[in-house]
Amino acid sequence: MTKYAGGALIPSLQVDRGHAASLSMQLATKLRDLILSGQLPAGTRLPATRILAKDHGVSRTTVVTVYEQLASEGMITSKVGAGTYVSDEVKLPASPPEPRAPATPPQIADLSRDAADQFFPRLEHPRKPRPFVTGMPAFDAFPMGLWAHMSAKYWRGARAEIMSYPDATGLPALREAIARHLGANRGLLCQPEEVFIFAGAQDAFLQIARILLEPGAPVWMENPGAIGARNALLARGVRLVPVPVDAEGLNVARGRVAEPSFRAAFVTPAHQHPLGVPMSRDRRFDLLAAADLADAWIIEDDYVGEFHYGRASLPPLKALDTSGRVIYVGTFSKALFPAVRLGYAVVPPALVETFERILSAAAHGVSHSIQSIVASFIDEGKFSAHIRRMRSLYRDRRDAMMEAGERHLSGLLDIRWTETGFHTVGLLPGPGDEEAIARAAADENLATAPLSRFALTPLDQQGLTLGFSATPPIEITRGAERLARAISRARR
């Protein structure tokens, strides 16, 4: 990398003004890649904002935004009077492993009766939203009229287009739209052929496990962790290895002790399910390094990654992956509505051929109608506008949850602050029976769940999940009043 008085000269740092991603997103992504690849080593002085802006024909405000984002991620640091430098604390990922030949389709494991008994009951999702239900978007705020109009437009199309068999890998228009959306809004640059469409995230987990994991393979699982993903992995017959979660997310050091030769790890970095903590930057690099060392895959569930209510969240784990380890899974069930039953996975380039071959041979594909409508929803800018509106609405409902908790649940539950997602948790401040409280809450028509419901092994802390996305603030407040009565009754 050429050096000069104004900082490093970075000729490879080019922007594409025709790209869907903003100029600041493109510059941040490319600078991050140069730092993580070692091409901009620790201590390298970066150009001043006005110089970098002039070099690449962008505004100084754009460059300031880029530097602020990378500084928040710990990638760069500024020294007063001395300039901006690549941080000494950046952990470079391990060297990528040698490319492996595409896997052959594994045989499906026969589940014995004992194995079937390992499945965990899914949480009940009521037909109508009620206070504290988790994982349910705001039905009352969805633009149903717009959706109906776009649906009608689709059904007026050519019959050969709307009535034929769907492509098992996904509608090309939707794969392209998702790739553009992820690049522009999540900082995840990928090609459309790396995007595969599934009938929801749960279907994606099932197919990923079937393609990549052998029966009996050890898989790190967050403890507590997502029940649906856990059941999908159990359906493949893998051996789940519970790994505790702390304030920084999955405890990688504990995972290495429990099973150093793991074959895959399932994580929810943006908003850990159910505890709600985001995975820290250092912990993300620790996990990537552990996967490189073990020659393992990482399944990243970004189920509510678009919904953050404070400063911008960290980019997805996959955006930091330079070794082709991370399979990124997203869903429209939270951003739109659950009945859409539409999810997707972004796989490393080395796996594209394998996924295409196996899915084309064994999968049926998802309805063209849903895929086409969602693709248009994205391409016409309706999806981004909807996300922005819902961020504001969910932020208000999060604030209502915290205010109602302070007013009615103080001393009964320690409600944790969250800047992401659809729910938080309320921890019991002392000994108690979380299951009895959950039953008493159900009698009050409240949809809570004890944390033990999500655990593979016993937890040190007891508490309840508290969703805030599905109901208006007044219902949240009334729900907090009823929950206080339920806790007092359960204690008696």
Secondary structure, 3 states (H helix, E strand, C coil): CCEECCEECCCCCCCCCCCCCCHHHHHHHHHHHHHHCCCCCCCCEECCHHHHHHHHCCCHHHHHHHHHHHHHCCCEEEECCCEEEECCCCCCCCCCCCCCCCCCCCCCCCCCHHHHCCCCCCCCCCCCCCCECCCCCCHHHCCHHHHHHHHHHHHCCCHHHHCCCCCCCCCHHHHHHHHHHHHHHCCCCCCHHHEEEECCHHHHHHHHHHHHCCCCCEEEEEECCCHHHHHHHHHCCCEEEEEEEECCEECHHHHHHHCCCCCEEEECCCCCCCCCCCCCHHHHHHHHHHHHHHCCEEEEECCCCCCECCCCCCCCHHHHCCCCCEEEEEECCCCCCHHHCCEEEECCHHHHHHHHHHHHHHCCCCCHHHHHHHHHHHHCCHHHHHHHHHHHHHHHHHHHHHHHHHHHCCCCCEECCCCECCEEEEECCCCCCHHHHHHHHHHCCCCCCEHHHHCCCCCCCCEEEEECCCCCHHHHHHHHHHHHHHHHHHHC
